[in-house]
C-alpha cells in the first residue's frame, strides 16, 4: 500500500509550474493520470512525474497541432 498522499489540482499546477486550466485540459486531452473522488480530481505526484518524463506534457508536432477541416 502506498503512503504517498493524494493532492489536488492546485498542488499539481504548482508542482508543474502551469495554470490549473492546463491541468484540466491535460486530463481530458492528454491522459494526465488523475482520479475522480466525488466531484474532485486527485493526483499522486509520482504518477504526474512519470507522465511528464514519458512525454505526456510535450507539445504535439506542428502538423498535428493544427486541425485540418
PyMOL Python script that loads the backbone (N, CA, C, O; Angstrom):
from pymol import cmd

cmd.read_pdbstr("""\
ATOM      1  N   UNK A   1       0.839  -1.182   0.000  1.00  0.00           N
ATOM      2  CA  UNK A   1       0.000   0.000   0.000  1.00  0.00           C
ATOM      3  C   UNK A   1       0.885   1.246   0.000  1.00  0.00           C
ATOM      4  O   UNK A   1       1.883   1.299   0.718  1.00  0.00           O
ATOM      5  N   UNK A   2       0.525   2.237  -0.795  1.00  0.00           N
ATOM      6  CA  UNK A   2       1.306   3.455  -0.926  1.00  0.00           C
ATOM      7  C   UNK A   2       0.940   4.450   0.170  1.00  0.00           C
ATOM      8  O   UNK A   2      -0.232   4.633   0.499  1.00  0.00           O
ATOM      9  N   UNK A   3       1.958   5.083   0.722  1.00  0.00           N
ATOM     10  CA  UNK A   3       1.697   6.105   1.737  1.00  0.00           C
ATOM     11  C   UNK A   3       1.790   7.508   1.128  1.00  0.00           C
ATOM     12  O   UNK A   3       1.718   8.508   1.843  1.00  0.00           O
ATOM     13  N   UNK A   4       1.950   7.570  -0.190  1.00  0.00           N
ATOM     14  CA  UNK A   4       2.020   8.857  -0.858  1.00  0.00           C
ATOM     15  C   UNK A   4       0.660   9.549  -0.766  1.00  0.00           C
ATOM     16  O   UNK A   4      -0.366   8.939  -1.064  1.00  0.00           O
ATOM     17  N   UNK A   5       0.649  10.807  -0.360  1.00  0.00           N
ATOM     18  CA  UNK A   5      -0.645  11.496  -0.220  1.00  0.00           C
ATOM     19  C   UNK A   5      -1.245  11.866  -1.569  1.00  0.00           C
ATOM     20  O   UNK A   5      -0.537  12.055  -2.558  1.00  0.00           O
ATOM     21  N   UNK A   6      -2.562  11.962  -1.581  1.00  0.00           N
ATOM     22  CA  UNK A   6      -3.284  12.463  -2.748  1.00  0.00           C
ATOM     23  C   UNK A   6      -3.214  13.980  -2.697  1.00  0.00           C
ATOM     24  O   UNK A   6      -3.290  14.576  -1.623  1.00  0.00           O
ATOM     25  N   UNK A   7      -3.069  14.604  -3.863  1.00  0.00           N
ATOM     26  CA  UNK A   7      -3.029  16.063  -3.917  1.00  0.00           C
ATOM     27  C   UNK A   7      -4.100  16.568  -4.872  1.00  0.00           C
ATOM     28  O   UNK A   7      -4.625  15.819  -5.696  1.00  0.00           O
ATOM     29  N   UNK A   8      -4.412  17.852  -4.745  1.00  0.00           N
ATOM     30  CA  UNK A   8      -5.456  18.491  -5.541  1.00  0.00           C
ATOM     31  C   UNK A   8      -4.862  19.163  -6.784  1.00  0.00           C
ATOM     32  O   UNK A   8      -3.644  19.225  -6.954  1.00  0.00           O
ATOM     33  N   UNK A   9      -5.740  19.656  -7.636  1.00  0.00           N
ATOM     34  CA  UNK A   9      -5.347  20.322  -8.877  1.00  0.00           C
ATOM     35  C   UNK A   9      -4.369  21.465  -8.593  1.00  0.00           C
ATOM     36  O   UNK A   9      -3.390  21.635  -9.321  1.00  0.00           O
ATOM     37  N   UNK A  10      -4.619  22.232  -7.564  1.00  0.00           N
ATOM     38  CA  UNK A  10      -3.762  23.371  -7.240  1.00  0.00           C
ATOM     39  C   UNK A  10      -2.318  22.938  -7.004  1.00  0.00           C
ATOM     40  O   UNK A  10      -1.383  23.585  -7.477  1.00  0.00           O
ATOM     41  N   UNK A  11      -2.143  21.840  -6.269  1.00  0.00           N
ATOM     42  CA  UNK A  11      -0.788  21.350  -5.988  1.00  0.00           C
ATOM     43  C   UNK A  11      -0.095  20.849  -7.248  1.00  0.00           C
ATOM     44  O   UNK A  11       1.107  21.052  -7.419  1.00  0.00           O
ATOM     45  N   UNK A  12      -0.850  20.195  -8.131  1.00  0.00           N
ATOM     46  CA  UNK A  12      -0.273  19.703  -9.388  1.00  0.00           C
ATOM     47  C   UNK A  12       0.146  20.887 -10.256  1.00  0.00           C
ATOM     48  O   UNK A  12       1.239  20.883 -10.823  1.00  0.00           O
ATOM     49  N   UNK A  13      -0.703  21.887 -10.363  1.00  0.00           N
ATOM     50  CA  UNK A  13      -0.377  23.075 -11.155  1.00  0.00           C
ATOM     51  C   UNK A  13       0.882  23.743 -10.612  1.00  0.00           C
ATOM     52  O   UNK A  13       1.758  24.137 -11.382  1.00  0.00           O
ATOM     53  N   UNK A  14       0.974  23.870  -9.310  1.00  0.00           N
ATOM     54  CA  UNK A  14       2.154  24.487  -8.694  1.00  0.00           C
ATOM     55  C   UNK A  14       3.392  23.620  -8.927  1.00  0.00           C
ATOM     56  O   UNK A  14       4.460  24.143  -9.245  1.00  0.00           O
ATOM     57  N   UNK A  15       3.261  22.316  -8.774  1.00  0.00           N
ATOM     58  CA  UNK A  15       4.367  21.364  -8.968  1.00  0.00           C
ATOM     59  C   UNK A  15       4.929  21.462 -10.387  1.00  0.00           C
ATOM     60  O   UNK A  15       6.143  21.404 -10.583  1.00  0.00           O
ATOM     61  N   UNK A  16       4.047  21.611 -11.369  1.00  0.00           N
ATOM     62  CA  UNK A  16       4.466  21.670 -12.770  1.00  0.00           C
ATOM     63  C   UNK A  16       4.732  23.097 -13.266  1.00  0.00           C
ATOM     64  O   UNK A  16       5.309  23.289 -14.336  1.00  0.00           O
ATOM     65  N   UNK A  17       4.312  24.090 -12.485  1.00  0.00           N
ATOM     66  CA  UNK A  17       4.503  25.477 -12.894  1.00  0.00           C
ATOM     67  C   UNK A  17       3.595  25.893 -14.028  1.00  0.00           C
ATOM     68  O   UNK A  17       3.998  26.646 -14.915  1.00  0.00           O
ATOM     69  N   UNK A  18       2.352  25.398 -14.000  1.00  0.00           N
ATOM     70  CA  UNK A  18       1.371  25.720 -15.041  1.00  0.00           C
ATOM     71  C   UNK A  18       0.080  26.196 -14.386  1.00  0.00           C
ATOM     72  O   UNK A  18      -0.070  26.133 -13.166  1.00  0.00           O
ATOM     73  N   UNK A  19      -0.844  26.670 -15.206  1.00  0.00           N
ATOM     74  CA  UNK A  19      -2.150  27.105 -14.716  1.00  0.00           C
ATOM     75  C   UNK A  19      -3.044  25.889 -14.445  1.00  0.00           C
ATOM     76  O   UNK A  19      -2.865  24.830 -15.046  1.00  0.00           O
ATOM     77  N   UNK A  20      -3.996  26.055 -13.544  1.00  0.00           N
ATOM     78  CA  UNK A  20      -4.950  24.973 -13.257  1.00  0.00           C
ATOM     79  C   UNK A  20      -5.704  24.566 -14.512  1.00  0.00           C
ATOM     80  O   UNK A  20      -6.009  23.387 -14.690  1.00  0.00           O
ATOM     81  N   UNK A  21      -6.011  25.520 -15.385  1.00  0.00           N
ATOM     82  CA  UNK A  21      -6.710  25.206 -16.633  1.00  0.00           C
ATOM     83  C   UNK A  21      -5.920  24.213 -17.479  1.00  0.00           C
ATOM     84  O   UNK A  21      -6.503  23.347 -18.131  1.00  0.00           O
ATOM     85  N   UNK A  22      -4.598  24.337 -17.469  1.00  0.00           N
ATOM     86  CA  UNK A  22      -3.762  23.392 -18.214  1.00  0.00           C
ATOM     87  C   UNK A  22      -3.906  21.988 -17.656  1.00  0.00           C
ATOM     88  O   UNK A  22      -3.964  21.021 -18.416  1.00  0.00           O
ATOM     89  N   UNK A  23      -3.965  21.866 -16.338  1.00  0.00           N
ATOM     90  CA  UNK A  23      -4.119  20.557 -15.702  1.00  0.00           C
ATOM     91  C   UNK A  23      -5.438  19.923 -16.147  1.00  0.00           C
ATOM     92  O   UNK A  23      -5.459  18.757 -16.540  1.00  0.00           O
ATOM     93  N   UNK A  24      -6.531  20.676 -16.090  1.00  0.00           N
ATOM     94  CA  UNK A  24      -7.828  20.135 -16.516  1.00  0.00           C
ATOM     95  C   UNK A  24      -7.813  19.749 -17.999  1.00  0.00           C
ATOM     96  O   UNK A  24      -8.353  18.711 -18.379  1.00  0.00           O
ATOM     97  N   UNK A  25      -7.190  20.591 -18.835  1.00  0.00           N
ATOM     98  CA  UNK A  25      -7.117  20.308 -20.268  1.00  0.00           C
ATOM     99  C   UNK A  25      -6.309  19.028 -20.524  1.00  0.00           C
ATOM    100  O   UNK A  25      -6.682  18.217 -21.372  1.00  0.00           O
ATOM    101  N   UNK A  26      -5.195  18.847 -19.786  1.00  0.00           N
ATOM    102  CA  UNK A  26      -4.364  17.653 -19.962  1.00  0.00           C
ATOM    103  C   UNK A  26      -5.072  16.394 -19.483  1.00  0.00           C
ATOM    104  O   UNK A  26      -4.825  15.315 -20.020  1.00  0.00           O
ATOM    105  N   UNK A  27      -5.935  16.503 -18.499  1.00  0.00           N
ATOM    106  CA  UNK A  27      -6.724  15.332 -18.070  1.00  0.00           C
ATOM    107  C   UNK A  27      -7.581  14.861 -19.246  1.00  0.00           C
ATOM    108  O   UNK A  27      -7.631  13.669 -19.551  1.00  0.00           O
ATOM    109  N   UNK A  28      -8.257  15.813 -19.904  1.00  0.00           N
ATOM    110  CA  UNK A  28      -9.176  15.484 -20.994  1.00  0.00           C
ATOM    111  C   UNK A  28      -8.478  15.053 -22.277  1.00  0.00           C
ATOM    112  O   UNK A  28      -8.900  14.095 -22.923  1.00  0.00           O
ATOM    113  N   UNK A  29      -7.403  15.764 -22.650  1.00  0.00           N
ATOM    114  CA  UNK A  29      -6.843  15.551 -23.979  1.00  0.00           C
ATOM    115  C   UNK A  29      -5.539  14.773 -24.040  1.00  0.00           C
ATOM    116  O   UNK A  29      -5.178  14.270 -25.104  1.00  0.00           O
ATOM    117  N   UNK A  30      -4.831  14.662 -22.937  1.00  0.00           N
ATOM    118  CA  UNK A  30      -3.516  14.036 -22.999  1.00  0.00           C
ATOM    119  C   UNK A  30      -3.326  12.901 -21.999  1.00  0.00           C
ATOM    120  O   UNK A  30      -2.219  12.379 -21.860  1.00  0.00           O
ATOM    121  N   UNK A  31      -4.373  12.522 -21.315  1.00  0.00           N
ATOM    122  CA  UNK A  31      -4.278  11.373 -20.429  1.00  0.00           C
ATOM    123  C   UNK A  31      -3.489  11.603 -19.156  1.00  0.00           C
ATOM    124  O   UNK A  31      -2.871  10.675 -18.632  1.00  0.00           O
ATOM    125  N   UNK A  32      -3.502  12.835 -18.647  1.00  0.00           N
ATOM    126  CA  UNK A  32      -2.843  13.105 -17.367  1.00  0.00           C
ATOM    127  C   UNK A  32      -3.433  12.168 -16.313  1.00  0.00           C
ATOM    128  O   UNK A  32      -4.653  12.119 -16.156  1.00  0.00           O
ATOM    129  N   UNK A  33      -2.598  11.427 -15.592  1.00  0.00           N
ATOM    130  CA  UNK A  33      -3.144  10.478 -14.612  1.00  0.00           C
ATOM    131  C   UNK A  33      -3.854  11.199 -13.467  1.00  0.00           C
ATOM    132  O   UNK A  33      -3.232  11.903 -12.672  1.00  0.00           O
ATOM    133  N   UNK A  34      -5.153  11.008 -13.407  1.00  0.00           N
ATOM    134  CA  UNK A  34      -5.987  11.663 -12.404  1.00  0.00           C
ATOM    135  C   UNK A  34      -7.068  10.693 -11.952  1.00  0.00           C
ATOM    136  O   UNK A  34      -7.471   9.799 -12.696  1.00  0.00           O
ATOM    137  N   UNK A  35      -7.523  10.878 -10.741  1.00  0.00           N
ATOM    138  CA  UNK A  35      -8.544  10.008 -10.167  1.00  0.00           C
ATOM    139  C   UNK A  35      -9.673  10.878  -9.635  1.00  0.00           C
ATOM    140  O   UNK A  35      -9.439  11.781  -8.831  1.00  0.00           O
ATOM    141  N   UNK A  36     -10.880  10.612 -10.075  1.00  0.00           N
ATOM    142  CA  UNK A  36     -12.036  11.388  -9.643  1.00  0.00           C
ATOM    143  C   UNK A  36     -12.541  10.804  -8.329  1.00  0.00           C
ATOM    144  O   UNK A  36     -12.893   9.627  -8.249  1.00  0.00           O
ATOM    145  N   UNK A  37     -12.568  11.643  -7.311  1.00  0.00           N
ATOM    146  CA  UNK A  37     -13.075  11.241  -5.999  1.00  0.00           C
ATOM    147  C   UNK A  37     -14.214  12.199  -5.687  1.00  0.00           C
ATOM    148  O   UNK A  37     -13.993  13.358  -5.336  1.00  0.00           O
ATOM    149  N   UNK A  38     -15.430  11.698  -5.822  1.00  0.00           N
ATOM    150  CA  UNK A  38     -16.591  12.583  -5.714  1.00  0.00           C
ATOM    151  C   UNK A  38     -16.567  13.563  -6.870  1.00  0.00           C
ATOM    152  O   UNK A  38     -16.537  13.160  -8.033  1.00  0.00           O
ATOM    153  N   UNK A  39     -16.580  14.845  -6.553  1.00  0.00           N
ATOM    154  CA  UNK A  39     -16.526  15.880  -7.592  1.00  0.00           C
ATOM    155  C   UNK A  39     -15.117  16.403  -7.802  1.00  0.00           C
ATOM    156  O   UNK A  39     -14.902  17.267  -8.652  1.00  0.00           O
ATOM    157  N   UNK A  40     -14.156  15.897  -7.048  1.00  0.00           N
ATOM    158  CA  UNK A  40     -12.795  16.428  -7.081  1.00  0.00           C
ATOM    159  C   UNK A  40     -11.839  15.517  -7.833  1.00  0.00           C
ATOM    160  O   UNK A  40     -11.977  14.294  -7.798  1.00  0.00           O
ATOM    161  N   UNK A  41     -10.872  16.118  -8.511  1.00  0.00           N
ATOM    162  CA  UNK A  41      -9.786  15.370  -9.120  1.00  0.00           C
ATOM    163  C   UNK A  41      -8.658  15.284  -8.112  1.00  0.00           C
ATOM    164  O   UNK A  41      -8.308  16.282  -7.481  1.00  0.00           O
ATOM    165  N   UNK A  42      -8.087  14.098  -7.954  1.00  0.00           N
ATOM    166  CA  UNK A  42      -6.951  13.892  -7.051  1.00  0.00           C
ATOM    167  C   UNK A  42      -5.828  13.217  -7.820  1.00  0.00           C
ATOM    168  O   UNK A  42      -6.065  12.506  -8.797  1.00  0.00           O
ATOM    169  N   UNK A  43      -4.614  13.446  -7.372  1.00  0.00           N
ATOM    170  CA  UNK A  43      -3.427  13.004  -8.087  1.00  0.00           C
ATOM    171  C   UNK A  43      -2.375  12.501  -7.122  1.00  0.00           C
ATOM    172  O   UNK A  43      -2.380  12.842  -5.939  1.00  0.00           O
ATOM    173  N   UNK A  44      -1.469  11.679  -7.646  1.00  0.00           N
ATOM    174  CA  UNK A  44      -0.252  11.306  -6.931  1.00  0.00           C
ATOM    175  C   UNK A  44       0.891  11.912  -7.733  1.00  0.00           C
ATOM    176  O   UNK A  44       1.013  11.671  -8.934  1.00  0.00           O
ATOM    177  N   UNK A  45       1.721  12.692  -7.070  1.00  0.00           N
ATOM    178  CA  UNK A  45       2.777  13.400  -7.783  1.00  0.00           C
ATOM    179  C   UNK A  45       3.753  12.451  -8.472  1.00  0.00           C
ATOM    180  O   UNK A  45       4.338  12.811  -9.493  1.00  0.00           O
ATOM    181  N   UNK A  46       3.939  11.254  -7.936  1.00  0.00           N
ATOM    182  CA  UNK A  46       4.827  10.294  -8.602  1.00  0.00           C
ATOM    183  C   UNK A  46       4.254   9.894  -9.963  1.00  0.00           C
ATOM    184  O   UNK A  46       5.013   9.710 -10.914  1.00  0.00           O
ATOM    185  N   UNK A  47       2.929   9.757 -10.073  1.00  0.00           N
ATOM    186  CA  UNK A  47       2.292   9.434 -11.350  1.00  0.00           C
ATOM    187  C   UNK A  47       2.421  10.609 -12.324  1.00  0.00           C
ATOM    188  O   UNK A  47       2.639  10.414 -13.520  1.00  0.00           O
ATOM    189  N   UNK A  48       2.285  11.816 -11.803  1.00  0.00           N
ATOM    190  CA  UNK A  48       2.417  13.011 -12.632  1.00  0.00           C
ATOM    191  C   UNK A  48       3.834  13.098 -13.188  1.00  0.00           C
ATOM    192  O   UNK A  48       4.026  13.346 -14.379  1.00  0.00           O
ATOM    193  N   UNK A  49       4.830  12.892 -12.320  1.00  0.00           N
ATOM    194  CA  UNK A  49       6.227  12.950 -12.757  1.00  0.00           C
ATOM    195  C   UNK A  49       6.516  11.894 -13.819  1.00  0.00           C
ATOM    196  O   UNK A  49       7.212  12.180 -14.793  1.00  0.00           O
ATOM    197  N   UNK A  50       6.005  10.699 -13.652  1.00  0.00           N
ATOM    198  CA  UNK A  50       6.209   9.637 -14.648  1.00  0.00           C
ATOM    199  C   UNK A  50       5.572  10.005 -15.975  1.00  0.00           C
ATOM    200  O   UNK A  50       6.148   9.759 -17.035  1.00  0.00           O
ATOM    201  N   UNK A  51       4.377  10.599 -15.920  1.00  0.00           N
ATOM    202  CA  UNK A  51       3.677  11.022 -17.125  1.00  0.00           C
ATOM    203  C   UNK A  51       4.488  12.079 -17.876  1.00  0.00           C
ATOM    204  O   UNK A  51       4.621  12.015 -19.098  1.00  0.00           O
ATOM    205  N   UNK A  52       5.026  13.048 -17.139  1.00  0.00           N
ATOM    206  CA  UNK A  52       5.833  14.099 -17.765  1.00  0.00           C
ATOM    207  C   UNK A  52       7.089  13.495 -18.382  1.00  0.00           C
ATOM    208  O   UNK A  52       7.435  13.814 -19.519  1.00  0.00           O
ATOM    209  N   UNK A  53       7.775  12.622 -17.639  1.00  0.00           N
ATOM    210  CA  UNK A  53       9.014  12.007 -18.129  1.00  0.00           C
ATOM    211  C   UNK A  53       8.765  11.144 -19.367  1.00  0.00           C
ATOM    212  O   UNK A  53       9.659  10.980 -20.198  1.00  0.00           O
ATOM    213  N   UNK A  54       7.565  10.596 -19.494  1.00  0.00           N
ATOM    214  CA  UNK A  54       7.218   9.779 -20.662  1.00  0.00           C
ATOM    215  C   UNK A  54       6.788  10.636 -21.859  1.00  0.00           C
ATOM    216  O   UNK A  54       6.474  10.100 -22.922  1.00  0.00           O
ATOM    217  N   UNK A  55       6.773  11.959 -21.691  1.00  0.00           N
ATOM    218  CA  UNK A  55       6.435  12.851 -22.791  1.00  0.00           C
ATOM    219  C   UNK A  55       4.990  13.282 -22.839  1.00  0.00           C
ATOM    220  O   UNK A  55       4.558  13.858 -23.838  1.00  0.00           O
ATOM    221  N   UNK A  56       4.230  13.023 -21.795  1.00  0.00           N
ATOM    222  CA  UNK A  56       2.811  13.364 -21.792  1.00  0.00           C
ATOM    223  C   UNK A  56       2.519  14.848 -21.916  1.00  0.00           C
ATOM    224  O   UNK A  56       1.487  15.234 -22.464  1.00  0.00           O
ATOM    225  N   UNK A  57       3.420  15.684 -21.411  1.00  0.00           N
ATOM    226  CA  UNK A  57       3.200  17.124 -21.454  1.00  0.00           C
ATOM    227  C   UNK A  57       3.859  17.780 -22.658  1.00  0.00           C
ATOM    228  O   UNK A  57       3.761  18.994 -22.833  1.00  0.00           O
ATOM    229  N   UNK A  58       4.526  16.993 -23.485  1.00  0.00           N
ATOM    230  CA  UNK A  58       5.228  17.553 -24.641  1.00  0.00           C
ATOM    231  C   UNK A  58       4.240  18.122 -25.645  1.00  0.00           C
ATOM    232  O   UNK A  58       3.125  17.624 -25.803  1.00  0.00           O
ATOM    233  N   UNK A  59       4.677  19.174 -26.316  1.00  0.00           N
ATOM    234  CA  UNK A  59       3.854  19.761 -27.369  1.00  0.00           C
ATOM    235  C   UNK A  59       3.769  18.791 -28.540  1.00  0.00           C
ATOM    236  O   UNK A  59       4.774  18.185 -28.910  1.00  0.00           O
ATOM    237  N   UNK A  60       2.580  18.632 -29.131  1.00  0.00           N
ATOM    238  CA  UNK A  60       2.477  17.770 -30.311  1.00  0.00           C
ATOM    239  C   UNK A  60       3.209  18.416 -31.484  1.00  0.00           C
ATOM    240  O   UNK A  60       3.379  19.635 -31.509  1.00  0.00           O
ATOM    241  N   UNK A  61       3.643  17.613 -32.454  1.00  0.00           N
ATOM    242  CA  UNK A  61       4.278  18.189 -33.648  1.00  0.00           C
ATOM    243  C   UNK A  61       3.345  19.202 -34.300  1.00  0.00           C
ATOM    244  O   UNK A  61       2.124  19.075 -34.208  1.00  0.00           O
ATOM    245  N   UNK A  62       3.916  20.207 -34.958  1.00  0.00           N
ATOM    246  CA  UNK A  62       3.129  21.297 -35.548  1.00  0.00           C
ATOM    247  C   UNK A  62       2.017  20.798 -36.466  1.00  0.00           C
ATOM    248  O   UNK A  62       0.908  21.330 -36.417  1.00  0.00           O
ATOM    249  N   UNK A  63       2.283  19.789 -37.306  1.00  0.00           N
ATOM    250  CA  UNK A  63       1.251  19.326 -38.228  1.00  0.00           C
ATOM    251  C   UNK A  63       0.085  18.656 -37.513  1.00  0.00           C
ATOM    252  O   UNK A  63      -1.022  18.625 -38.051  1.00  0.00           O
ATOM    253  N   UNK A  64       0.307  18.115 -36.307  1.00  0.00           N
ATOM    254  CA  UNK A  64      -0.784  17.521 -35.531  1.00  0.00           C
ATOM    255  C   UNK A  64      -1.524  18.567 -34.721  1.00  0.00           C
ATOM    256  O   UNK A  64      -2.705  18.395 -34.421  1.00  0.00           O
ATOM    257  N   UNK A  65      -0.843  19.656 -34.359  1.00  0.00           N
ATOM    258  CA  UNK A  65      -1.459  20.694 -33.528  1.00  0.00           C
ATOM    259  C   UNK A  65      -2.487  21.494 -34.318  1.00  0.00           C
ATOM    260  O   UNK A  65      -3.442  22.014 -33.741  1.00  0.00           O
ATOM    261  N   UNK A  66      -2.302  21.596 -35.624  1.00  0.00           N
ATOM    262  CA  UNK A  66      -3.232  22.357 -36.465  1.00  0.00           C
ATOM    263  C   UNK A  66      -4.342  21.430 -36.938  1.00  0.00           C
ATOM    264  O   UNK A  66      -4.092  20.426 -37.604  1.00  0.00           O
ATOM    265  N   UNK A  67      -5.555  21.779 -36.587  1.00  0.00           N
ATOM    266  CA  UNK A  67      -6.706  20.968 -37.001  1.00  0.00           C
ATOM    267  C   UNK A  67      -7.045  21.283 -38.450  1.00  0.00           C
ATOM    268  O   UNK A  67      -7.201  22.444 -38.829  1.00  0.00           O
ATOM    269  N   UNK A  68      -7.154  20.248 -39.239  1.00  0.00           N
ATOM    270  CA  UNK A  68      -7.494  20.439 -40.651  1.00  0.00           C
ATOM    271  C   UNK A  68      -8.990  20.183 -40.841  1.00  0.00           C
ATOM    272  O   UNK A  68      -9.535  19.239 -40.270  1.00  0.00           O
ATOM    273  N   UNK A  69      -9.659  21.026 -41.645  1.00  0.00           N
ATOM    274  CA  UNK A  69     -11.107  20.879 -41.829  1.00  0.00           C
ATOM    275  C   UNK A  69     -11.494  19.611 -42.540  1.00  0.00           C
ATOM    276  O   UNK A  69     -12.679  19.362 -42.759  1.00  0.00           O
TER     277      UNK A  69
END
""", "prot")
cmd.dss("prot")
cmd.show_as("cartoon", "prot")
cmd.util.cbc("prot")
cmd.orient("prot")
